[in-house]
Amino acid sequence: MPIIQSPYKAARWLRNPHLQTVLASRVFTPDVVDTDCERIELPDGDFVDINLSKRPVGDVVAIFHGLAGCMQSSYIRGAFQTLEQAGHRPVLMHWRGCSGEPNRLARSYHSGASDDIRWFINYLVTRFQGTPLLALGYSLGANALLKYLGEEGDQSPLSGALAVSPPLVLQEGANRLNQGLARIYQRHLLTLMRRQHEQKRLRHPSLNLRAATPDLDSFWKFDDAITAPLHGYAGVDDYYHRCSARQYLPDIRVPVHILCARDDPFFTPDILPHASELSRQTTLELTPNGGHVGFLQGRERWLDKRVAEVLSGLRVSPGRSPTPGCR
């Protein structure tokens, strides 16, 4: 499938990527969404909390949020609203420890946690038998979703998926966030990550986990000292290499739509794949502006509408069963 230029056009005063990123997350936010909350026990003894749409019917859309996201994130609330209006049943899986209550195990979540995505997708297949299943990922969640899809190939039970602002090459993303104004995002996110890790360290004193000290002031340093060893990687290079989704794109075998802004402050355009790297089932939609999970049009949230449009178009692809067997 092609690389397409998006119909999205930012208002003249919204062509700054930082303005897009900040306003979309902090100012032009959708109303709170009423959902059903459930706790799902995982096979390893941990749990994830999920939020389900109250709609009784409709295709199911599994949603995976970004770093430090949750049900109250503006892009999640916006997606729930537009997807419900389009006749879907969205369901958000909070990554481990992201629902407001610490998870039980020492492990957390990370950019390559496709194992949790795989388990959750299979759980939904069993729970909603016979219902078409779609997936939507944002940022970190988009990278992990694409990794899962490449690993599964034609064995994935999904009818289609949308990935918004995925950092397809983690090393380049870490480099970009350690430069210029992007350091503001890095500082904010690392503060949240250090706080969460310190809480985890206090709950698991016998594990002698590395302290999240202030000198871990970049994603490179934090991921090398904490994220990588905590999740079984040899170091930051091993983690970034094995978990970057770009290398998995050629193996995707279900219809996938990727949406990226060329001015995304979380990475450079160098991470964007060439057409030859995309499988026939993949479309890459590029916009000149939009920031990171921004895509505002004036005061309107264009992204939320686009999410519903794309996923409605992917409901059931020709010649593909909506719920094949899963492994």
DASUL-V866741 format. One line per field, one symbol per residue. ss: DSSP state (@ for helix, = for strand, . for the rest). Layout:
# DASUL-V866741
ss->???
This chain:
# DASUL-V866741
ss->..===......@@@..@@@@@@@@@@.........======.....======.......=====.........@@@@@@@@@@@@...=====....................@@@@@@@@@@@@@@.....======.@@@@@@@@@@@@@@@@....=====.....@@@@@@@...@@@@@@@@@@@@@@@@@@@@@@@@.@@@...........@@@@@@@@@@@@.....@@@@@@@@.@@@@@@@....======.......@@@...@@@....======........==..==@@@@@@@@@@@@..............
